[in-house]
Amino acid sequence: MYLVRAEAFDAFYAREYAALVALAFVLTGSAAQAEDVAQEAMLAAYRRWGDVGEMEFPGAWVRRVCANVATSLARRRLVEARALLRLRGRRVEVAALDDGAAVFWAEVRRLPRRQAQCLALFYMYGCSVTDTASVLGCSEGTVKTHLARGRATLAPRLGVHTDGERTNEF
Amino acid sequence: MSFDTRADREASAARASVRGVNPVLRLVDLKQEAKTRRRAGAALAAAVFAAIVAVSVWLVPGGGAHDRSVGPAESAIPTVDPAVLGVATEFLNAIGSSDAAQGTSYLADGADFSSLIKAVGPRSPEGTTAELRRLLSFQKAVGYKQLLHACIATGGSATEVHLRCPFDFGYLRSDEMGIGPFSGSHFELAVRDGKVVRAFEYLEISEFSQHVWEPFGFWLSATHPNDVAAMYIDESMTGARLTDDSIALWEQRTQEYVASSSAYTTRANAICGEATLRARDASGGMNGPYYTMQWGAILNEAVTTLRSLPPPASARTQYEAAYGLIEQLADSMVAGQTSVDLLHQVEELSELGLQKCSLFGPR
């Protein structure tokens, strides 16, 4: 039984990991930290795999942890400290963003925490409003509000215009 | 261009940037880390940590790894000049007691101690003694407590000794709140010619962050939002701003926080959380009567711990009533006679930070 669970986790990890690193990357702005944040989220899932693996959407759970670690108070500092301890010489595998993308995500990170999380999940992951609400544990209305406010704040800063309210519902 | 178009384009660029990441390699790292990461707050962690340190010392070349007739314990640890150990211990005790004059007296000219400042302060300090003094002033202002364990040699050269010194800590008056101390941290020092030439600090803050740093930050944001910019280095509150004005604010606000019911609620949440972890470890995830009885016994101990610090006057009546309910629940679980009414009453204690002290806490 445990062996089966372990295999399931490996498959889950292989499927989710790269996207999780991308989410962490845009929310932290640091290639060096992105993998460590994603790793922290995966570690949390691994430790609780007995429960998480039986959830209907374990991916949503690990995305929430990742988004929270990437944007939360002191936890990022812990991740940094662990990364420092772990390694000298580990190569950074995340490539740098071009200027346009770097500016865009830097502006996202300046937003309030929840708005940044909503925008990252919505655009990076392609989560629908419903899925974003499920990942973050809030209502769809709250997600729509965060998305709308985030877009309204960023549009003039980036010199673009906002359209209607896309929902990613297909 | 529309916002959505721009966002889609930049999201695509971000996804493309991680294509080189190899999940298989990192999965190996993760499983290794899962094995070595200590369990929060458990006394066992200290023993495991000591064992790991002892083994790592044992494996240091020349440290006895090849001499199988010698055990990996004390006899294999490299001998360190007691004077060097004395310098390290006195330096770290000075740091722990926030004694700047004493602490800086052990530092060599040009010593690298910026890591000490980065542990809670600005991310890119210059590493000057003035910054170290401000850090120690901050520590003093917020009731930093440090319990240093024995330093162990980890290597070095003929002229320089490297030491690792584990410690437990309390910060932001966590001890006054009845939370902690927090273990799993350590210093790494390099000592040469009787002076500290390099000091590195690893502060294990996972539990501290969850139970003290973040709750304090949320409380501050709600009660004194205008102080956030003055007290922290950034909006996400990842570090303390170390200026004379901000340190005075830190002292004042942490005192207020400790006296508030918010801090007591945080403490209650931490104690119930620890109890649930113990119950999970003890029961191995089992359900049924065995789980219920075991959880009842642990819950009773948790209430004893909760009662050891009186609630603030403003919430005393609520907490006393809640503790009584939880005791009733715990006793009934041990006796195998839990009533539904009681369960529902206890389930409603979430506002007091006691939600995990319910029947379903560890599940």
Interface residues (C-beta under 8 A of the other chain):
Chain A: D10 Y13 A14 Y17 A18 A19 V21 A22 F25 V26 A31 A34 E35 Q39 M42 L43 Y46 R47 G50 T71 S72 L73 A74 R75 R76 R77 L78 A81 L85 E93 V94 A95 A96 L97 D98 G100 A101 F104 W105 R113 L119 Y123 M124 G126 R151 L154 A155 L158 V160 H161 T162 D163 R166
Chain B: M1 S2 F3 D4 T5 R6 A7 D8 R9 E10 A11 A13 A14 R15 A16 S17 V18 R19 G20 V21 N22 P23 V24 R26 L27 D29 L30 K31 E33 A34 R37 A119 Y202 L203 E204 I205 S206 F208 S209 W213 E214 G217 S236 M237 T238 G239 G285
